[in-house]
């Protein structure tokens, strides 16, 4: 019987400290095969070098970026990529916690302190794999026919007169499904009803205020006062991995 090929991840490690850069690359090369996957790790000593590689066609599934580097640092590199619509998974590495916590501005998945702990790195890598790379597409009936979408591309969904309106990263779509039917197709730990008519992706929540939440885009959605405490708990669980 032919063995099924294991998914391969191309991972970039960017750190201007040579010893730390090599240590992280070595850890990644150990961890990924232990999880039943294969990987190719490419190391960069500056943000400028990595950005140039991406601009010339380099494709990565996960970026491990040092926040504090000479020249183009990890935060600036991440911002440049996001401005161009690049949503590659980013894990920040930093000895400066205050800088790392700004990662929400560029949709960073995780923030690891130096020196990087092996098991925390494992959790961060597998979080990125599970939430961005291993997700199965769902097939939805729409006015233009059947459409395949990734759950990670759905920002929120709301009921409307003929079914459900979807707000996606690349626009809007409408389906005749009931919102309860859509919810049953999505990862339970990633989506939550903030209101009985609105289903939101926790990955896109920027902040929660009384009776409303703010999305990363700046848009706001109402929260039922009866759901507010539970939504905060679910968001904390989601962010903790």
N, C-alpha and C positions, 0 to 999 in steps of 0.2 A: 504493500500500500504506500502510495507516495505521500511524503510528509508535507503538510500544509506550510507554506512559507510564512515566516513570522513578519509582522509589520515592522518596517524599519523607520526609525526616527532620525532626522538630521538635526543635531543640536549644536548651537554655537555657544562657546564660552568666551566672554570678553572681560578681561581684567588686566590692568597694567602692571600688576605684581606677578612676576614670572612663576614664583614658587606656588602662590595661591592658584594661579591659572592652571598650572599642571596638576595640582592636587584635586581641584574640582573636576577637571577633565577625567582624571583617573577614577574618581568616585562615580562619575556618570557611566563610564565604561564598565564598571563593576555592577552597578545597581540595575541598569536597564536589562541586561541578559538574565539577571536573577528574577525579573518580573516576566520572563517569557517573551521578551521583545528583542529586537536587534537595533543597533544604533550606529551612527557615524558622528563623531565629535570633531568639530573644527574650532581651533582656538585663535583668538585675536587679541593683540596687545593694546589696541586702542579702539574707541568708538568709531573713529573715522575709517579705520580699516574695515570694520564690520559693515558700516553703512555703505562703503564703496562696493563691497562684495555683494550686498543685497541689490544695489542699484545696477550691478552688472549681471543680474540673473540668479544670484545665490538664493536658494529657498531653504528655509528652516522651519521646523515645527515648534521648537522651543528655543528661547534666547535666555541665557544666564548672564545677567549684566551687573557689573560692579557699578554702584551708584556714583562713587567718587573716583574719577579718573582725570588725568591731565587732558586738556583740549576738550573734545566732545565727550562729556560724561554720559553715564547710563541713562540718567533722567532726560537729558537733551536728545539723546539718540532715540529713546522710546517716543518722545514727543514728535520727533521728525517722522518716524514711521507711522504713528497714528494719524498725523496730518495728511499723509498720503493714502490713508485707508487701509494700511497694513495692520491686521489684527492678530499677528503671530503671538502665541503665548509668551509672556515675559515673567521671569523670576528675577527679582532684584536681590543683590547681595551687597551688604553694607555693614560697616562698623559704626555708621551714623544712623541711629534709629529714626531721628527726626526727619532726615532726608528720605529714608526708606518709606516712611508712612505717607509721603506725598505720592506714593505709587498709584493711589486711586485715581489721580489725575490722568494717568495714561493706561488705565485698566490693567495694572499689574496683577498677576495671579497670586503671587506669594512674595514675602520679604524674608530673607535669611540673614542672620547675623554672622559675621566673621569671628572666629574660624567656622566654616560651614560644618554643621553636624550631619553625619551620614544619614541618620534616620529622618531628620527633618528634610534633607535634600530628597530622599526617597519619596516622602509624602508629597512634596511639592511637584516633583516630576510626574508622579502617578496622578495627582490631581489634574495637572494640565492634560495628561493623556486621556483621563476619563471624561473630563468636561468638554474638551475641545476636539479630540482626535478620535475617540472611540465611540462617539455618539452615532446612533443609527438615524438615518433620515426617516421622516414620516411622510406619508403620501396623503395629500388633502384634495378633496374635490373643490374646484373653484369654477367661476364662470367661464374661464378660458381653458378648462380641462383639468386633469390631474396634475398637481404640482408637488414636487419633492422639496422639503425644507429640513434644515438641521435645527433641532431645538435651540442650540446656542445662538442661532440667528434671529430668534423670536424675542422681541423686547417685551411686548405685552399683547394681550388679546382682550377684546371687549364685545359684549353682545350688541347686536343691532337688529333691526326689524326682520331681516331674513336669515339670520344665523350669527356668524362671528366675524368681526373685522380684526385682522392681524396687522400689527405694526412690526415690521422687520427691519433689519439693518439696511436693506437695500430698497425699502419702499413699503407699500401697503398691499394687502391682499384680502380677499373676502371668501368665506366658505359657508356652505349651508349647514355645517355641523352645529350641534348645540355646544355651548361652552363646556358643559360637563363631559361631553364626548371627546372634545379636544384635550381637556385636562387629563383624561385617562390615557392618552397617547404620549404624554410628556413625562420626563423624569420628576418624580414626586418631590425629591429634595431640592430641586432647582426652581420650581414654580409654586406660587402661592396666590390664593385669592385675597387681594387687598380690599375687595368689595365683592358682593355677590355676583356682580356683572363684569368684573375685571380680573384677569389672571395675569400676573406679572412675573417676569424672569428675575430672580434675586440677583443675578450677576450684573444687572443694569441699575440697581438702586444705589443712589448716591447718599441720600440721607432720609431719615424719617422724622417728621414733625407731627404735631397734634392734628389728627384727621387728614393728613396728606403725606405723600412721599415724593421726593424729588429724584428724577432719573438722571443719569450721567449727562444726558443731552440738555438738561435744564428744564425739561417738561415736568409737570406735576400730575399726580393721580390721586384721587380721593381714597382714604382709608376708612372703613367702617370702624367706629369707636370700639365695637365689640371684638374686632380682630387685631387691634393695634399691638397689644402685648404679645400675642402669638406670632405676629409677623416679625417683631423685634427678635424673638427667640429663634425663629427659623433663619433669619438673616445671620445671626451670630453663629448658629450651627453650620450654615453654609460657608461662611468666611473662614471658620476654623477647620474646614475640610472634613 
